[in-house]
Amino acid sequence: MAGKSQDDGQTVKAIGWAAREVSGAISPFDFSRRAPGERDVQVKILYCGICSFDTEMVNNKFGFTRYPFVLGHEIVGVVSEVGRKVQKFKIGEKVGVGTMIGSCRTCYSCTHNLENYCPKVILTEATSGGCSNLVIANEDFVFHWPVNLPLDLGAPLLCAGITVYSPLKNFELDKPGLRIGVVGLGGIGHIAVKFAKAFGAKVTVISSSENKKVEAIEKYGADSFLVSSDPGQMLAAAGTLDGVIDTVPAPHSIVPFLDLLLPRGKLIILGAPMEPFVLPIYPLLQGGRVVAGSATGGLKQIQEMLHFAAEHKIVADGEVIPIDDINTAIKRIEKGDVKYRFVVDIGNTLKSA
């Protein structure tokens, strides 16, 4: 069990799994977290989702990974301790912690429910992530977990879920009857289809091949399917969609998706390819179209999303794995060999290092 360090009384002992170097194996790791403050909540972690961002951080793709690196930012657990001024939570409550655990609280973003865009946002993994036995966060960055939302496959909603829910809401693509395209039926894309359908949209899944057509329509309820590499199909669908959610993280052209939009249609980019997009101006001028980016969501919206997901029975599709299988899972994510998310069973499989 975790307990306060005997060294200075200001830290809490923790156990987890961490990468020690670029492309190194993830292995058991003993470390310390700060002790809970008066407005902090300590969470005993039960489940933690892992995604492609985690693999990129493990391999220092973005150049700012600090080792040892404890991965995981889709955290679900039970409150095990609260600070003396905490008002929102009680010991024993089921809760979630997502991609961020702090922000400045005073800038424009923070005062407009856009904490995810705060220039001083503190990412959860910057202070050691959820592949550990506990996490500590200010109560404002902890979320009430709906009673009828599964803990395990609900965990990815804290990143993948809010990543697609937020742009649908913020760009007014959440109205019944709208025609929404989703590019890529992967870890984020399959959840985008679920949310768009729950909003009452007519959904078109757009993929580079027909491999996922049956799955998109029969399993996820997509109304239509487009093969982006088929010029005939794309031409026939030109000017038919109110919005397109592009979830593809690999380099690709966005021009074909702009052509699918109706006048004043919106293309929202969620993927983060390392190579910049080529953005032609004429397709934008021609129909008053919009290209925008979006990254997760603010605290108020995350809580709203969790309740909406519970109401509509939305969770991720994926595999729940023991923590001993995490290195295999990372390799499978890099190969695209998962449908569609991994969730680590921390509560039952994490042992002391």
N, C-alpha and C positions, 0 to 999 in steps of 0.2 A: 504494500500500500504506500501511496505517496504521503509524505509528511514534511513538516518544516525542517529545513536544513539545520544541523547542529553548529554550522560554521558561523553564521551571522544572524540568523533568525529572519532574514529578509527574502529568502527564496524557498521554493517548494521543490522537493525532489521529484523527478519525472522519469519515465522510461518510454522509449519509442524505437523507431527504426529510422536510420539516416544514411544518406550518401555522404561519403567523406571527400570525394574528389570527382572530377569530370569523368563520366562514363564508368564510375566505380559502382560496385555492388552495394545495394542497400542492406544494412545489417543492424542488429540490436544496438541500442545506444542509451546510455545513462546520461542525463543532463539535469539542469535546474531551470525552473521558471520563476518569475517574480512572485512573491507572496501576494495573495489577494488584498486589494485595498478596500477602503470603506464603501465604494460603489461598484466593486467587482463581484463577478460571479465565477465560481470554479465549477467546471463541468467534468464529470466522469464520462469519458468518451466510450460510446458503444459501437458506433459505425463511422467510417470515413470513406467518402468516395474519392477516387483518383481519376485524373483525366489527362489529356494530351499536354495541358499546361504543366502538369507535374513532371512529365517526362522531359519536357523542354527545360524546366528549372533544374532537374537533376543533372542534365547535360550542359548546363550553363549556356543555353542557346541565346539568351538575351544579354549575357555578359554581367549580370549583377547577382548571381547566386552566391551566397555565403555558406561555406561548408564549416562544420557538418550541417547538412540540410535535411530537416525532417519535413517530409512532404505531406500534402493533404489540406484542403480548405473547404471540404464539404462535410461538416462535422455534426453528428447527432449524438446526444447523450442525456445524462441526468444531472441536475444541479446537486453538487455535493457539499458546497459551502457558499455562503453569501456574506458580503461585507455588511457592517452595521447600519449603513445608510441605504442599502438596496431596498427598493420598494416594489419592483416589478416581479420578482421571483422568490420562490420558496424552495428549500431543500426537498429533493425528490421529484421536482417537476421535470418533464421531458422538454428538451430545448434543442435549438440548432445554433451553430456558429458558422458563418460563411467566409467569404473571401477577404473580409476586412475586420479588424478588431479595434480600430481607432482612427480618428481624424481630428482636425484642429477645432471643429465645432463652431468657428466664428466666421469663416469665409463665406462668400456668396453661395458656393455649392452646399456647404453644411447647413446654412440657414434656409435653403430651398429644397430640402429633402433629397439632395443629390450628393450625399457624402462620398459616394463612389468616385466622384470627380474632384474631390478635395486634393489640392496639390501636396498636402501633407498626410494623405491617407496612409494608414499602417496596414499593410497586407498581413493576413494571418500567418502565412508561411515565413514572413520576415522575422517572426519571433518564435519559430518552430511550429510546424503544422500538426494536423490531426492524426497522423499515424503514431499516436502516443496515448498514454493512459488518461491524460487530463489536459484541459486548456483553461486559461483564465482571461476574462475579458470584461470590460466595462458593461454594465447591465444594458445600456442602450444598443450594444452590438450583439446582443443575444436575443434569440427569437423564440416565442412560444410555439411549441409543436402541437398542431391540431391532433386531437385524440384519435381520429380515424385515418390519419395519414401514416402509412407504414414507415418505420424508422429506417430500415435498411435501404430499400430502393427509392425511398423518399430523399435520402441524403443528397444525391446529385442535383436536386432542385435548387440547392443553395448556391450553385454556380451555373450549371447548364440551364436550369429552370428559369432563374431570374434573367439570364442572358437573353432568352428569347421572349419572355413575358414582358420585359421592360420596353423593348422597341415596339412591340405590338400595341402597348398602351400609350407610350409617349408620342408615337407618330400616328395615332388614331387609326390604327389598323385592326382594332378590336371590335368593330361594329358588325353585327350580323349581316350576312349577304355579301360582304366584300369578297373579292377574289384575290387570294394571297398565294404567291409562289414561294416554295421553300427549296433552296438550292442545297443539295446534299442531304442524304438520309443517313446521318451518322449519329454520334454521341449527342450533339446539340440539335441536329435536324429532326430526329424522330420526336423529340420533345416539342419542337416548334410546331410540328404537325398536330400534336395532341392539343396544345394550347389554342392554336388557330381554329381547330375544329370546335373546341369548347366555347370559343367566342362566337361561333355560328358562321364562320367563313367557309367559302368554297375553296378548297386547297388543291393546288397543283404542285406535285413533287417534281423537281427538275434534277436530273442526274446525267452523268456522261455516258451511261449505257443503260440497257434495258434490264440489267441484272436484278434490280430492286423493284421492278414494276409491280409484280404480283404482291410483294410484301407491302409496298406503299398503299396499294388500293385495298387489298383484302384484310391486312392486319391493322393498318393505321387509319383506314377510312378516307384516304385521299380521293378527291373527286376526279382527278385526271393525272396523267404522268407525261412528262416531256423528256425526250432524249436531247440534251444540249448539243451533242455532236451531230445531230441530224438536221441539216439546214432546212429541209422541207417542213419538219415538225415545228421548228422554231419560227419559220416564216408564217406558217398557218396560225400560230398563236400570238403573233405580233399585235401589240396594242390591246391586250385583253385583261391585264392584271392591274389591280389597284396598288399592290405592293409586292415586293420581293424581299425575302429574308435570305441573305447569302451567308451560309455557315461554313463555307469551304476555306480551310486554313492554308491550302497550297496555292502557289502562283497560278493565276488564270485571268482570262479576259472578262471584264464585266460588260462589255458592249452588247453581247447577245441578250443579257438580262435587262438592260436599259430598253432595248427594242420591244420587250414583252409588255412594258408599262403603258397604261393609258395616260392621256394628258394629266399632268400633275401627280402622276404616280411616284412612288417612293421606293428606292433601292436602299436597303439597310445592310451595311457590311458588319458582320460579326467575326469573321475569320481574320487572322493577322498574319498574312504571308510576309516573309522576309523581304521579298521583292516588291517595289511600289507598283500600284495599279497605273495603267494608262487611262486617263479620264478624258474622253473626247467631249468637246463642248456642244457640238451640233445636236446630238440626241437629247441633251438637256434643254437647249433653247427651243428645239422643235416642239416639245410638248410641255414645257415648264416642269420638267421632271426634277426629282431631288435625289441626290446621293448623300447618305449620311452614315456615320458609324455609331456604334453603341457598345457599351461595356457594363455588364451586370446592372445593378440598380441601387437606389438608396434604401435606407433602413425601413422606412414606412412602406415602401413598395415591396420589399422582400417579405415582410410579414403579410401583406395583402395577398401576395402570390401564393404563399403557403396555404392560406385559407381557401383561396380559389382552387388550388390543386386538390385539396382535401374534398371540397364540395363536388368536384368533377372527377374524382378518383384518378388523378394524374400522378404517375410516378415514372421513373426511368425504367427502361428495360435493360437488364444486365445480369451480371454474375456476382454473387456474394462469395468472397474468398477468405481463407485464413491468411494472416499476415505473413506466414512462412512462404506463401506463393507470390509475394509482391514483386520479386524480381522477374518472375515469369510473366506476370501481368504487365509490367512495364515494357518488356520486349514485345508482347502481343499488341499493346497499344501502338507502339512504333510501327508495327506491321499492319495495323488496321484490322487485327484479328480479334475483334470483340463486338458483340451485338448487345448493348451498345456502350455500357458503362461497367466499370468494376467498382465494387464497394467492399472495403475491408472490414471484416468482423473483428473489431478491436476488442470488444468486451469479452468474447469467448476465447480468443486466440493469442492475444498479446501477453507475453510472459516477461519476467524480469531479465534484463540483459546479463 
